[in-house]
Structures are given as structure tokens and as C-alpha cells.
Amino acid sequence: MIEAILLDIDDTLVDTRGAFRHALLRVADEYLDAGADPEEVLAHWRDDRGGWYRAHTRGEMTHREQRMRRANDLHATFGGPALDHEAYDIWDEGFERHFREGWRAFDDSAALLDALDERGIPYGAVSNADSAYQVLKLAACGIQRVPMLVGVDTFGVGKPDERVFHEGCRLLTVDSPTTAYIGDEPDLDAGGAQRAGLHGVWLDRPGTRRAGHGEAPAGTSRIEGLLEVLDLLS
């Protein structure tokens, strides 16, 4: 029986893919060769084939370093100039402004929270981004009622480190075996939660799957929308 819910934020509660698309369209207009396919640019950014964002969540590099590497990789692939530190600062100021303009909650996010509130099911957020940044994002998207429990800054590493999931449960004062963790990445989210003793749930929204995402890990669940989480409570 599931008695509590821990939630990822990006591409789970918040349409971060859409926000990246909004920002990258502006980047393409200003920096990249004419004719770059917006969907290919978006897929390249999200796939992060260099693995730099995950390196950041393992504590191996700063957020600035991973984003600068990804920006230069994007430019090298789609015909943009190489960015030194000064040029990157200008690039990132614009990118971040446009990224924040695109922050939106998914339509089913508030509906899930309403249903959990009605049932008295505790919930909170566990994310691989900085806690303060995610608090701003939740507020901007109108879902600030979600408590931000654990970020990458809590331990200096993120999911799938088991401490991240356990700390989320501790702060909600719930037990791991009766807690479900919902996120959009099958390995870090569903698989990581399962290894930490929670019930891992992979949110595989239609049309948004990243390269390399296959099947849900053994023993986890797969859903296509947040309201399907309610079936786990019955």
C-alpha cells in the first residue's frame, strides 16, 4: 500500500522540455547556422550525450561548467561560435532568461496534487537540481504547495544516490517501502528509487521519451500521466 508520494520536478511536474525548446529557439536564432532543425537542437540538448549534467549530479563538476560544455557542444554540432568564459556569460544570461519564460506546469500536475490533498496523502519534491532554484520554479508554475525536500545541493550529489530518496522519506516522516517516487527517467528515478527501497514509477509521457530510455526497470511501474499515480493508492 502506497501511503506517500515523492515527485521529481523537471519533466514530471514542470514541462522543462517545453521550456528548453523555448530557450533553444532563441539560441538558434542568435547563434546557430540558419536552417538548424529546432527539434534536432532540442533533442541534442536533452540527450546530453557527453553526460555532463549527470556528471554534475555526481559532484564531478559545477552547474556552470556542465552548461558551458553543453552550450559549446551544441554550437559545434549546429554551427555556432566557440564560447569562451566571457562569451558564455552573455549566452547564459539570455538562455536562462528565455528558459524561465518557458516554465509551465503540466496540466495534470495540479490535478494530482488536488487529489492527493483530498486523500490526505503526503507528498514532496526530490530533484537533481539546486533546491533554491527549484523553489523558484515551482512558485513560477503555481505549484509552490509542493514542499522542496531534497536537491543536488543537499548532499552534493543527486539521484540515484540512495541517500537522496531516504532523506526525502525522512523529511516527510514516512517509510520507504510505502512511498512511491515518480520521475521521467527510468534509470535515475524509477530504478534508483527501487534500489533505495521505494516503489519506483517511471513517468513516460507520450512523445517526450529521450534517446536511450527503453523499458521500465524490473519491479517498477510505468505510467503515461500523473493521474495514473492514483491507481497505486487504491
FIPAVEX-818286 format. One line per 5 residues: number of its first residue (from 1); their letters; for each residue x, y, z of N, C-alpha, C, O. Coordinates in Angstrom, 2 decimals. Layout:
N
NUM) A) X Y Z X Y Z X Y Z X Y Z; ...
//
This chain:
234
1) MIEAI) 0.85 -1.19 0.00 0.00 0.00 0.00 0.88 1.24 0.00 1.75 1.39 0.86; 0.67 2.14 -0.97 1.43 3.38 -1.05 0.75 4.43 -0.18 -0.44 4.70 -0.33; 1.52 5.02 0.73 0.98 5.99 1.67 1.57 7.38 1.53 1.12 8.31 2.20; 2.57 7.54 0.65 3.20 8.84 0.44 3.79 8.88 -0.97 4.10 7.84 -1.55; 3.95 10.09 -1.50 4.44 10.28 -2.86 5.60 11.28 -2.86 5.47 12.39 -2.34
6) LLDID) 6.72 10.88 -3.44 7.82 11.80 -3.73 7.85 12.03 -5.23 7.66 11.10 -6.01; 8.09 13.26 -5.62 7.98 13.65 -7.02 9.25 14.32 -7.53 9.84 15.17 -6.86; 9.66 13.93 -8.71 10.63 14.69 -9.49 9.94 15.99 -9.93 8.71 16.08 -9.87; 10.70 16.97 -10.36 10.12 18.23 -10.82 10.20 18.37 -12.34 9.18 18.50 -13.01; 11.43 18.34 -12.87 11.62 18.62 -14.29 11.11 17.49 -15.17 11.52 16.34 -15.03
11) DTLVD) 10.20 17.84 -16.07 9.54 16.91 -16.98 8.67 15.89 -16.25 8.29 14.86 -16.80; 8.36 16.21 -14.99 7.39 15.43 -14.23 6.25 16.36 -13.81 5.12 16.18 -14.26; 6.54 17.34 -12.97 5.56 18.36 -12.63 5.61 19.55 -13.59 4.58 20.15 -13.89; 6.81 19.86 -14.05 7.03 21.04 -14.89 7.49 20.59 -16.29 8.33 19.70 -16.42; 6.93 21.22 -17.32 7.28 20.90 -18.69 8.62 21.56 -19.04 8.67 22.55 -19.77
16) TRGAF) 9.69 21.00 -18.51 11.02 21.54 -18.73 11.44 21.36 -20.19 12.16 22.20 -20.73; 11.01 20.30 -20.82 11.29 20.10 -22.24 10.76 21.29 -23.05 11.45 21.81 -23.92; 9.53 21.72 -22.74 8.97 22.87 -23.44 9.73 24.14 -23.16 9.90 24.98 -24.05; 10.20 24.31 -21.92 10.98 25.50 -21.57 12.32 25.51 -22.29 12.78 26.55 -22.76; 12.96 24.34 -22.37 14.21 24.26 -23.13 13.97 24.58 -24.61 14.77 25.27 -25.23
21) RHALL) 12.88 24.09 -25.14 12.59 24.37 -26.54 12.44 25.88 -26.76 12.95 26.43 -27.73; 11.74 26.53 -25.83 11.55 27.98 -25.93 12.90 28.70 -25.92 13.13 29.60 -26.73; 13.78 28.30 -25.01 15.09 28.95 -24.90 15.98 28.64 -26.09 16.68 29.52 -26.60; 15.95 27.39 -26.54 16.85 26.98 -27.62 16.45 27.57 -28.97 17.30 27.76 -29.83; 15.17 27.87 -29.15 14.76 28.55 -30.37 15.42 29.93 -30.45 15.82 30.36 -31.53
26) RVADE) 15.52 30.61 -29.31 16.18 31.93 -29.28 17.67 31.78 -29.50 18.29 32.59 -30.20; 18.26 30.73 -28.90 19.68 30.48 -29.11 19.96 30.21 -30.59 20.92 30.73 -31.15; 19.11 29.39 -31.21 19.31 29.06 -32.62 19.23 30.31 -33.48 20.03 30.49 -34.41; 18.28 31.18 -33.19 18.14 32.41 -33.98 19.38 33.29 -33.87 19.79 33.92 -34.85; 19.96 33.34 -32.68 21.05 34.28 -32.44 22.42 33.70 -32.75 23.32 34.43 -33.18
31) YLDAG) 22.60 32.39 -32.53 23.94 31.83 -32.56 24.19 30.76 -33.61 25.31 30.64 -34.10; 23.19 29.98 -33.97 23.42 28.79 -34.78 23.21 29.07 -36.26 22.57 30.05 -36.64; 23.76 28.19 -37.10 23.60 28.32 -38.54 22.13 28.33 -38.92 21.31 27.64 -38.30; 21.79 29.09 -39.92 20.42 29.13 -40.42 20.03 27.74 -40.90 20.83 27.02 -41.50; 18.79 27.38 -40.64 18.29 26.08 -41.09 18.43 24.97 -40.08 18.02 23.84 -40.36
36) ADPEE) 19.00 25.24 -38.91 19.09 24.20 -37.88 17.69 23.77 -37.47 16.85 24.61 -37.16; 17.43 22.46 -37.47 16.12 21.94 -37.14 15.87 22.11 -35.64 16.63 21.56 -34.84; 14.84 22.85 -35.24 14.61 23.09 -33.81 14.44 21.81 -33.00 14.89 21.73 -31.86; 13.79 20.80 -33.59 13.58 19.56 -32.86 14.89 18.79 -32.68 15.10 18.13 -31.66; 15.77 18.88 -33.68 17.07 18.23 -33.54 17.93 18.96 -32.50 18.65 18.33 -31.73
41) VLAHW) 17.84 20.28 -32.49 18.57 21.06 -31.48 18.08 20.70 -30.09 18.88 20.47 -29.18; 16.76 20.64 -29.91 16.18 20.28 -28.62 16.60 18.87 -28.20 16.99 18.66 -27.05; 16.50 17.91 -29.12 16.86 16.52 -28.80 18.33 16.42 -28.40 18.68 15.69 -27.47; 19.19 17.16 -29.12 20.62 17.13 -28.81 20.89 17.65 -27.41 21.68 17.08 -26.65; 20.21 18.76 -27.06 20.40 19.34 -25.73 19.92 18.39 -24.64 20.62 18.17 -23.65
46) RDDRG) 18.73 17.85 -24.81 18.14 16.99 -23.78 18.89 15.67 -23.64 19.02 15.14 -22.54; 19.38 15.14 -24.75 20.09 13.85 -24.69 21.42 13.98 -23.96 21.87 13.02 -23.33; 22.06 15.17 -24.04 23.31 15.42 -23.31 24.25 14.23 -23.46 24.62 13.58 -22.48; 24.63 13.96 -24.70 25.40 12.75 -24.97 26.78 12.75 -24.32 27.39 11.69 -24.16; 27.27 13.93 -23.94 28.51 13.96 -23.19 28.35 13.57 -21.74 29.34 13.35 -21.04
51) GWYRA) 27.10 13.48 -21.28 26.84 13.09 -19.90 27.24 14.13 -18.88 27.52 13.79 -17.73; 27.28 15.40 -19.28 27.80 16.43 -18.39 26.84 16.78 -17.26 27.28 17.04 -16.14; 25.54 16.80 -17.53 24.63 17.10 -16.43 24.68 15.99 -15.38 24.67 16.27 -14.18; 24.74 14.76 -15.82 24.84 13.67 -14.85 26.16 13.73 -14.08 26.21 13.38 -12.90; 27.22 14.17 -14.75 28.49 14.36 -14.04 28.32 15.42 -12.95 28.87 15.28 -11.86
56) HTRGE) 27.57 16.47 -13.26 27.28 17.49 -12.24 26.53 16.88 -11.07 26.84 17.19 -9.92; 25.54 16.03 -11.33 24.76 15.45 -10.22 25.58 14.42 -9.44 25.18 14.05 -8.33; 26.69 13.97 -9.97 27.60 13.09 -9.21 28.64 13.90 -8.46 29.51 13.33 -7.80; 28.56 15.23 -8.54 29.50 16.08 -7.83 30.83 16.26 -8.53 31.81 16.67 -7.91; 30.88 15.95 -9.84 32.15 15.97 -10.57 32.43 17.31 -11.25 33.57 17.56 -11.64
61) MTHRE) 31.42 18.17 -11.40 31.64 19.49 -11.98 30.52 20.42 -11.54 29.46 19.96 -11.10; 30.76 21.71 -11.66 29.75 22.69 -11.26 28.64 22.77 -12.30 28.77 22.27 -13.42; 27.55 23.41 -11.89 26.45 23.62 -12.84 26.92 24.49 -14.01 26.59 24.21 -15.16; 27.69 25.52 -13.72 28.20 26.38 -14.79 29.05 25.59 -15.77 28.90 25.73 -16.98; 29.94 24.76 -15.26 30.83 24.00 -16.14 30.05 23.06 -17.05 30.34 22.97 -18.24
66) QRMRR) 29.06 22.36 -16.49 28.31 21.42 -17.33 27.52 22.16 -18.40 27.44 21.70 -19.54; 26.92 23.31 -18.04 26.11 24.02 -19.04 27.00 24.64 -20.11 26.63 24.66 -21.29; 28.17 25.15 -19.73 29.08 25.72 -20.73 29.55 24.65 -21.69 29.65 24.90 -22.89; 29.84 23.47 -21.19 30.25 22.37 -22.07 29.13 21.99 -23.02 29.37 21.75 -24.21; 27.93 21.94 -22.51 26.79 21.58 -23.35 26.52 22.66 -24.40 26.18 22.35 -25.54
71) ANDLH) 26.69 23.93 -24.02 26.49 25.02 -24.97 27.51 24.93 -26.10 27.16 25.08 -27.27; 28.77 24.70 -25.76 29.80 24.62 -26.79 29.63 23.37 -27.66 29.91 23.41 -28.86; 29.17 22.29 -27.07 28.89 21.08 -27.86 27.74 21.34 -28.83 27.78 20.91 -29.98; 26.72 22.05 -28.36 25.59 22.40 -29.22 26.06 23.26 -30.39 25.67 23.03 -31.54; 26.90 24.23 -30.09 27.40 25.11 -31.15 28.28 24.34 -32.14 28.19 24.57 -33.34
76) ATFGG) 29.11 23.45 -31.64 29.97 22.67 -32.54 29.15 21.78 -33.46 29.53 21.53 -34.60; 28.01 21.31 -32.96 27.17 20.41 -33.76 26.34 21.16 -34.79 26.14 20.68 -35.90; 25.85 22.34 -34.41 24.90 23.06 -35.27 25.44 24.38 -35.83 24.68 25.21 -36.32; 26.74 24.56 -35.76 27.35 25.69 -36.46 27.34 27.00 -35.72 27.10 28.04 -36.33; 27.58 26.98 -34.43 27.69 28.20 -33.66 29.13 28.48 -33.27 29.96 27.58 -33.36
81) PALDH) 29.44 29.69 -32.83 30.81 30.03 -32.44 31.20 29.37 -31.12 30.36 29.10 -30.28; 32.50 29.13 -30.96 33.01 28.65 -29.68 32.88 29.76 -28.65 33.13 30.93 -28.94; 32.49 29.37 -27.44 32.24 30.34 -26.38 33.36 30.27 -25.34 33.57 29.24 -24.71; 34.08 31.39 -25.17 34.99 31.47 -24.03 34.17 31.89 -22.81 32.95 32.02 -22.91; 34.81 32.10 -21.68 34.05 32.35 -20.45 33.24 33.64 -20.54 32.10 33.69 -20.08
86) EAYDI) 33.80 34.67 -21.13 33.07 35.93 -21.24 31.88 35.79 -22.19 30.78 36.26 -21.89; 32.11 35.14 -23.33 31.02 34.95 -24.29 29.95 34.04 -23.72 28.76 34.23 -23.96; 30.39 33.04 -22.95 29.40 32.14 -22.35 28.52 32.88 -21.36 27.32 32.62 -21.30; 29.08 33.79 -20.58 28.27 34.55 -19.61 27.13 35.28 -20.31 26.00 35.32 -19.82; 27.42 35.87 -21.47 26.39 36.56 -22.24 25.37 35.57 -22.77 24.17 35.80 -22.70
91) WDEGF) 25.87 34.46 -23.30 24.99 33.39 -23.82 24.06 32.89 -22.73 22.85 32.76 -22.94; 24.61 32.61 -21.56 23.83 32.00 -20.49 22.80 32.97 -19.92 21.73 32.56 -19.49; 23.13 34.26 -19.90 22.15 35.24 -19.40 20.90 35.22 -20.27 19.78 35.23 -19.76; 21.09 35.18 -21.58 19.95 35.11 -22.47 19.24 33.77 -22.41 18.01 33.72 -22.37; 20.01 32.70 -22.39 19.42 31.37 -22.32 18.57 31.22 -21.07 17.44 30.74 -21.14
96) ERHFR) 19.10 31.63 -19.94 18.39 31.46 -18.67 17.13 32.32 -18.64 16.09 31.88 -18.14; 17.19 33.52 -19.18 16.01 34.38 -19.21 14.90 33.73 -20.04 13.74 33.70 -19.61; 15.24 33.22 -21.21 14.24 32.60 -22.07 13.76 31.26 -21.48 12.59 30.90 -21.62; 14.65 30.55 -20.83 14.28 29.29 -20.18 13.22 29.54 -19.12 12.22 28.82 -19.04; 13.42 30.55 -18.30 12.46 30.86 -17.24 11.12 31.34 -17.82 10.06 31.08 -17.25
101) EGWRA) 11.18 32.04 -18.93 9.94 32.47 -19.59 9.08 31.26 -19.97 7.85 31.36 -20.02; 9.72 30.15 -20.23 9.01 28.97 -20.70 8.54 28.03 -19.61 7.92 27.01 -19.91; 8.81 28.33 -18.34 8.40 27.43 -17.27 6.88 27.33 -17.19 6.19 28.35 -17.06; 6.36 26.12 -17.28 4.92 25.87 -17.14 4.73 24.52 -16.46 5.47 23.57 -16.71; 3.74 24.44 -15.60 3.38 23.14 -15.03 2.57 22.35 -16.05 1.84 22.94 -16.85
106) FDDSA) 2.70 21.04 -16.03 1.84 20.20 -16.84 0.39 20.33 -16.36 0.13 20.63 -15.19; -0.54 20.11 -17.28 -1.96 20.24 -16.94 -2.39 19.29 -15.83 -3.29 19.61 -15.06; -1.73 18.12 -15.74 -2.16 17.14 -14.74 -1.46 17.31 -13.39 -1.75 16.58 -12.45; -0.53 18.26 -13.29 0.21 18.43 -12.03 -0.71 18.89 -10.90 -0.76 18.25 -9.85; -1.43 19.99 -11.11 -2.33 20.50 -10.07 -3.44 19.50 -9.78 -3.87 19.36 -8.63
111) ALLDA) -3.91 18.80 -10.82 -4.97 17.81 -10.61 -4.51 16.69 -9.70 -5.25 16.24 -8.83; -3.27 16.23 -9.89 -2.74 15.20 -8.99 -2.62 15.73 -7.57 -3.02 15.06 -6.62; -2.07 16.93 -7.42 -1.89 17.50 -6.08 -3.23 17.67 -5.38 -3.35 17.41 -4.19; -4.24 18.12 -6.13 -5.58 18.25 -5.55 -6.08 16.91 -5.02 -6.61 16.82 -3.92; -5.89 15.87 -5.83 -6.37 14.54 -5.44 -5.61 14.02 -4.22 -6.20 13.40 -3.34
116) LDERG) -4.31 14.27 -4.18 -3.53 13.83 -3.02 -3.93 14.59 -1.77 -4.02 14.02 -0.68; -4.18 15.90 -1.92 -4.63 16.69 -0.78 -5.97 16.18 -0.26 -6.18 16.07 0.95; -6.87 15.86 -1.16 -8.19 15.37 -0.76 -8.09 14.06 0.01 -8.87 13.80 0.92; -7.12 13.24 -0.36 -6.96 11.93 0.27 -6.04 11.98 1.49 -5.89 10.98 2.20; -5.44 13.13 1.74 -4.53 13.24 2.87 -3.22 12.51 2.67 -2.59 12.07 3.64
121) IPYGA) -2.79 12.37 1.41 -1.54 11.68 1.09 -0.40 12.70 1.09 -0.44 13.65 0.31; 0.60 12.53 1.94 1.71 13.49 1.95 2.57 13.36 0.69 2.69 12.28 0.12; 3.16 14.51 0.27 4.00 14.50 -0.92 5.06 15.58 -0.80 4.94 16.50 0.00; 6.08 15.44 -1.61 7.15 16.43 -1.65 8.02 16.16 -2.84 7.88 15.14 -3.52; 8.95 17.09 -3.11 9.79 17.01 -4.30 11.23 16.65 -3.95 11.79 17.13 -2.96
126) VSNAD) 11.79 15.79 -4.77 13.20 15.40 -4.70 13.76 15.57 -6.10 13.27 14.94 -7.04; 14.79 16.40 -6.24 15.24 16.81 -7.58 16.75 16.77 -7.68 17.46 16.84 -6.68; 17.24 16.64 -8.92 18.67 16.70 -9.18 19.14 18.10 -9.54 20.21 18.27 -10.11; 18.35 19.10 -9.21 18.75 20.50 -9.39 18.87 21.16 -8.01 18.51 20.57 -6.99; 19.38 22.37 -8.00 19.57 23.10 -6.75 18.23 23.42 -6.10 17.27 23.80 -6.78
131) SAYQV) 18.16 23.26 -4.80 16.89 23.41 -4.08 16.28 24.79 -4.25 15.09 24.90 -4.56; 17.06 25.84 -4.05 16.51 27.20 -4.14 16.01 27.50 -5.55 14.98 28.16 -5.72; 16.71 27.02 -6.55 16.30 27.20 -7.94 14.97 26.51 -8.20 14.11 27.05 -8.89; 14.81 25.32 -7.64 13.57 24.58 -7.86 12.40 25.20 -7.09 11.26 25.12 -7.54; 12.67 25.80 -5.95 11.61 26.52 -5.24 11.08 27.66 -6.11 9.87 27.87 -6.20
136) LKLAA) 11.99 28.39 -6.75 11.58 29.46 -7.67 10.75 28.90 -8.82 9.75 29.50 -9.22; 11.16 27.77 -9.35 10.47 27.17 -10.49 9.06 26.73 -10.10 8.11 26.98 -10.83; 8.93 26.07 -8.96 7.61 25.64 -8.50 6.68 26.83 -8.30 5.51 26.78 -8.66; 7.22 27.90 -7.71 6.40 29.10 -7.49 5.99 29.74 -8.80 4.84 30.15 -8.96; 6.92 29.82 -9.76 6.62 30.42 -11.05 5.55 29.64 -11.79 4.81 30.20 -12.61
141) CGIQR) 5.46 28.35 -11.51 4.49 27.49 -12.18 3.19 27.33 -11.39 2.30 26.59 -11.80; 3.08 28.03 -10.26 1.85 28.00 -9.49 1.64 26.75 -8.67 0.51 26.48 -8.25; 2.69 25.99 -8.42 2.56 24.76 -7.63 3.53 24.80 -6.44 4.16 23.80 -6.10; 3.62 25.97 -5.83 4.51 26.15 -4.69 4.07 25.38 -3.45 4.81 25.30 -2.47; 2.87 24.81 -3.50 2.45 23.98 -2.35 3.26 22.69 -2.24 3.22 22.02 -1.21
146) VPMLV) 4.00 22.34 -3.30 4.85 21.14 -3.24 6.08 21.46 -2.40 6.87 22.32 -2.80; 6.28 20.82 -1.27 7.48 21.09 -0.48 8.73 20.61 -1.21 8.79 19.48 -1.67; 9.72 21.49 -1.31 11.00 21.11 -1.90 11.85 20.48 -0.80 12.30 21.17 0.11; 12.06 19.18 -0.89 12.69 18.44 0.21 14.19 18.23 0.02 14.98 18.48 0.93; 14.57 17.77 -1.17 15.98 17.41 -1.39 16.39 17.86 -2.79 15.69 17.61 -3.77
151) GVDTF) 17.53 18.55 -2.86 18.11 18.93 -4.14 19.52 18.41 -4.25 20.03 17.77 -3.33; 20.17 18.68 -5.37 21.53 18.20 -5.57 22.49 18.84 -4.57 23.57 18.31 -4.31; 22.10 19.99 -4.02 22.94 20.68 -3.05 22.85 20.08 -1.65 23.65 20.42 -0.78; 21.89 19.19 -1.41 21.71 18.63 -0.06 22.92 17.77 0.34 23.46 17.92 1.43; 23.33 16.88 -0.55 24.48 16.01 -0.28 25.64 16.25 -1.23 26.70 15.64 -1.09
156) GVGKP) 25.45 17.16 -2.20 26.48 17.37 -3.20 26.40 16.39 -4.36 27.21 16.45 -5.28; 25.44 15.49 -4.30 25.17 14.53 -5.38 23.66 14.39 -5.50 22.91 14.80 -4.61; 23.22 13.82 -6.59 21.79 13.64 -6.79 21.41 12.19 -6.97 22.19 11.28 -6.65; 20.22 11.96 -7.48 19.76 10.61 -7.80 20.72 10.00 -8.83 21.20 10.72 -9.71; 20.99 8.72 -8.75 20.29 7.68 -7.97 20.90 7.35 -6.62 20.65 6.28 -6.08
161) DERVF) 21.71 8.26 -6.05 22.26 8.02 -4.72 21.11 7.75 -3.74 20.18 8.54 -3.65; 21.19 6.65 -3.03 20.08 6.24 -2.16 19.80 7.23 -1.05 18.67 7.32 -0.59; 20.82 7.99 -0.62 20.61 8.96 0.45 19.56 10.00 0.07 18.82 10.49 0.92; 19.51 10.33 -1.22 18.58 11.35 -1.69 17.14 10.91 -1.45 16.32 11.67 -0.94; 16.84 9.67 -1.81 15.49 9.14 -1.62 15.17 8.97 -0.13 14.07 9.29 0.32
166) HEGCR) 16.14 8.45 0.62 15.91 8.22 2.04 15.68 9.54 2.79 14.86 9.60 3.70; 16.41 10.59 2.39 16.21 11.88 3.05 14.83 12.44 2.74 14.20 13.05 3.61; 14.37 12.25 1.51 13.02 12.68 1.19 11.98 11.99 2.06 11.05 12.63 2.56; 12.15 10.69 2.26 11.23 9.96 3.13 11.34 10.44 4.57 10.32 10.59 5.26; 12.56 10.69 5.04 12.75 11.13 6.42 12.05 12.47 6.65 11.40 12.67 7.68
171) LLTVD) 12.19 13.39 5.70 11.59 14.71 5.87 10.07 14.66 5.79 9.39 15.51 6.37; 9.54 13.68 5.07 8.08 13.51 5.04 7.59 12.67 6.22 6.39 12.51 6.43; 8.55 12.13 6.98 8.27 11.22 8.11 7.43 10.03 7.65 6.40 9.70 8.25; 7.89 9.39 6.57 7.23 8.20 6.04 8.28 7.11 5.84 9.48 7.38 5.85; 7.82 5.89 5.66 8.71 4.75 5.45 8.94 4.53 3.95 8.04 4.71 3.14
176) SPTTA) 10.16 4.15 3.61 10.50 3.94 2.20 9.61 2.91 1.51 9.16 3.18 0.39; 9.33 1.75 2.11 8.56 0.74 1.38 7.13 1.16 1.05 6.51 0.58 0.16; 6.60 2.15 1.76 5.23 2.59 1.49 5.19 3.93 0.74 4.16 4.61 0.70; 6.33 4.29 0.16 6.44 5.56 -0.58 6.74 5.28 -2.04 7.59 4.45 -2.36; 6.05 5.97 -2.92 6.33 5.89 -4.35 7.10 7.12 -4.79 6.83 8.23 -4.34
181) YIGDE) 8.08 6.91 -5.67 8.80 8.03 -6.28 8.48 8.05 -7.76 8.63 7.04 -8.45; 8.04 9.22 -8.26 7.64 9.36 -9.65 8.59 10.31 -10.36 8.80 11.43 -9.91; 9.16 9.86 -11.49 10.03 10.72 -12.28 10.11 10.26 -13.71 9.65 9.17 -14.05; 10.69 11.10 -14.57 10.66 10.84 -16.01 11.85 10.05 -16.53 11.90 9.75 -17.72; 12.79 9.72 -15.68 13.95 8.96 -16.14 13.91 7.56 -15.54 13.92 7.41 -14.32
186) PDLDA) 13.86 6.52 -16.38 13.67 5.17 -15.85 14.81 4.68 -14.98 14.57 3.96 -14.01; 16.05 5.08 -15.29 17.17 4.58 -14.51 17.39 5.38 -13.24 17.46 4.81 -12.15; 17.49 6.71 -13.36 17.75 7.54 -12.18 16.55 7.58 -11.24 16.72 7.52 -10.02; 15.37 7.68 -11.79 14.16 7.89 -10.99 13.54 6.57 -10.54 13.61 6.21 -9.36; 12.95 5.85 -11.47 12.28 4.59 -11.10 13.27 3.57 -10.57 13.06 2.98 -9.51
191) GGAQR) 14.36 3.36 -11.32 15.34 2.37 -10.89 16.05 2.76 -9.61 16.26 1.93 -8.72; 16.43 4.04 -9.51 17.11 4.50 -8.30 16.23 4.39 -7.08 16.68 3.96 -6.02; 14.96 4.76 -7.22 14.03 4.65 -6.10 13.83 3.20 -5.69 13.79 2.88 -4.50; 13.72 2.33 -6.68 13.52 0.91 -6.38 14.70 0.35 -5.60 14.51 -0.40 -4.64; 15.91 0.70 -6.00 17.10 0.22 -5.29 17.19 0.79 -3.88 17.79 0.18 -3.00
196) AGLHG) 16.57 1.96 -3.66 16.57 2.58 -2.34 15.44 2.05 -1.45 15.30 2.47 -0.30; 14.64 1.14 -1.98 13.59 0.54 -1.18 12.23 1.17 -1.32 11.29 0.79 -0.62; 12.10 2.16 -2.24 10.81 2.77 -2.52 10.16 2.03 -3.69 10.76 1.14 -4.29; 8.94 2.43 -4.00 8.31 1.93 -5.21 8.62 2.91 -6.33 8.13 4.04 -6.30; 9.41 2.50 -7.31 9.81 3.37 -8.40 8.77 3.41 -9.50 8.26 2.38 -9.92
201) VWLDR) 8.46 4.62 -9.95 7.45 4.81 -11.00 8.06 5.68 -12.10 8.49 6.81 -11.85; 8.08 5.15 -13.31 8.59 5.88 -14.46 7.44 6.58 -15.16 6.51 5.93 -15.63; 7.49 7.90 -15.23 6.50 8.70 -15.96 6.99 8.84 -17.40 7.90 9.62 -17.68; 6.39 8.09 -18.29 6.79 8.05 -19.69 5.72 8.74 -20.53 4.91 8.09 -21.20; 5.73 10.07 -20.48 4.71 10.83 -21.21 4.85 10.58 -22.72 5.96 10.63 -23.24
206) PGTRR) 3.76 10.33 -23.42 3.83 10.08 -24.87 4.51 11.22 -25.61 4.19 12.40 -25.40; 5.43 10.86 -26.49 6.09 11.85 -27.34 7.23 12.60 -26.71 7.78 13.51 -27.33; 7.60 12.26 -25.48 8.66 13.02 -24.81 9.87 12.16 -24.42 10.80 12.66 -23.80; 9.86 10.88 -24.78 10.92 9.98 -24.35 12.26 10.39 -24.93 12.35 10.72 -26.12; 13.30 10.36 -24.12 14.64 10.71 -24.56 15.33 9.50 -25.18 14.93 8.35 -24.96
211) AGHGE) 16.37 9.77 -25.96 17.17 8.69 -26.52 17.78 7.87 -25.39 18.25 8.42 -24.39; 17.76 6.56 -25.55 18.35 5.68 -24.55 17.39 5.21 -23.49 17.72 4.33 -22.70; 16.19 5.79 -23.44 15.20 5.33 -22.49 14.42 4.18 -23.11 13.76 4.34 -24.13; 14.51 3.02 -22.48 13.85 1.85 -23.01 12.67 1.43 -22.17 11.66 2.13 -22.10; 12.80 0.27 -21.53 11.71 -0.23 -20.71 11.92 0.17 -19.25 13.03 0.50 -18.83
216) APAGT) 10.83 0.12 -18.50 10.93 0.38 -17.05 11.74 -0.73 -16.40 11.57 -1.90 -16.74; 12.62 -0.39 -15.46 13.40 -1.42 -14.78 12.49 -2.44 -14.07 11.38 -2.12 -13.67; 12.99 -3.66 -13.93 12.21 -4.72 -13.30 11.76 -4.30 -11.90 12.54 -3.74 -11.12; 10.50 -4.57 -11.60 9.96 -4.26 -10.28 9.42 -2.87 -10.13 8.92 -2.51 -9.07; 9.52 -2.05 -11.19 8.99 -0.68 -11.14 7.71 -0.61 -11.96 7.33 -1.56 -12.63
221) SRIEG) 7.06 0.54 -11.90 5.84 0.76 -12.67 6.09 1.80 -13.75 6.99 2.64 -13.63; 5.29 1.75 -14.79 5.35 2.75 -15.87 3.97 3.36 -16.03 2.97 2.65 -16.11; 3.93 4.70 -16.08 2.67 5.41 -16.30 2.88 6.44 -17.41 4.01 6.80 -17.71; 1.78 6.90 -18.02 1.88 7.88 -19.09 1.34 9.25 -18.68 1.45 10.21 -19.44; 0.78 9.36 -17.49 0.28 10.62 -16.98 0.22 10.58 -15.47 0.12 9.51 -14.88
226) LLEVL) 0.29 11.75 -14.84 0.38 11.79 -13.38 -0.85 11.25 -12.67 -0.73 10.68 -11.59; -2.02 11.40 -13.26 -3.21 10.93 -12.57 -3.27 9.41 -12.45 -4.03 8.88 -11.64; -2.46 8.71 -13.24 -2.37 7.25 -13.10 -1.73 6.87 -11.77 -1.87 5.73 -11.31; -1.04 7.82 -11.14 -0.48 7.55 -9.82 -1.58 7.16 -8.82 -1.34 6.37 -7.91; -2.76 7.70 -9.01 -3.85 7.42 -8.08 -4.23 5.95 -8.06 -4.76 5.45 -7.07
231) DLLS) -3.97 5.25 -9.16 -4.26 3.81 -9.21 -3.37 3.04 -8.23 -3.73 1.96 -7.75; -2.20 3.60 -7.93 -1.28 2.93 -6.99 -1.79 3.03 -5.56 -1.35 2.28 -4.69; -2.70 3.96 -5.31 -3.19 4.20 -3.95 -4.40 3.35 -3.62 -4.78 3.24 -2.45; -5.00 2.74 -4.63 -6.25 2.01 -4.39 -5.99 0.58 -3.93 -6.93 -0.17 -3.68
//
